[in-house]
Amino acid sequence: MTVMSSSTKRKNIVITAGPTYEPIDPVRIITNRSTGIMGYEIARAALKKNHKVVLISGPVSISPPSGARFIPVERARDMKNAVKKEYMKSDCLIMAAAVSDFKAKKIRKGKIKKGNKGLTVKLSKNYDILKSLNQKPNTTVVGFALETDALLKNARKKMADKKLDLIVANKLDSKNNAFGKGRKNFVLLRKDGRRSFYKNITKRKMAKAILEETEKIMA
């Protein structure tokens, strides 16, 4: 009989992925360039390791991996509600989604006509899903940070502010387009200050590295 070690024991992992859509009117939205690939690759890696996976995803053009329980959402508030519910039953939450930081203060009921005077849209801060959680002990929380400057400083601040066990950071610049397919540069930062740099790596391989480090923390 094969006995599974604590590091390979099946865990309940909740993963968020993709962008959120925040409506301005019935036609227009506020969103971002997230494709969802990173979150979906992490979900696939976790399923291969026999973990139980819940994938909460904003609108993307990727089919969810077979074996995951899939929860599609659009707005940040919908993702927040789904995460809060699933988090209570989880051993790990991996927040790979790019939740829109802002939403329209007022959503117009009808389509806004173009006109000749332009348009001013007043925005308000959107839900901070991680900060809205009553984080529970023995649950590993992994976050992501995409920055255009001061990558390590901003990632460490986010890790502390949101009480993360691990953060995946990458910089958006002319040498590293963080969105979509292709090879990217990443940094893994741990709560104890250790860090690992990954250069010119696919998101599939990065997903495996993220999962392996997460499993170490859970163990």
Secondary structure, DSSP 4 states (H G I P E B T S, - for coil): -PPPPTTTS--EEEEEESB--EESSSS-EE-----SHHHHHHHHHHHHTT-EEEEEE-S-SSPPPTTSEEEE--SHHHHHHHHHHHHTT-SEEEE--B--SEEESS--SSPPP--SS-----EEE---HHHHS---TT-EEEEEEEESS-HHHHHHHHHHHTT-SEEEEEE-BTTB--SSSSEEEEEEEETTS-EEEEEEEEHHHHHHHHHHHHHHHH-
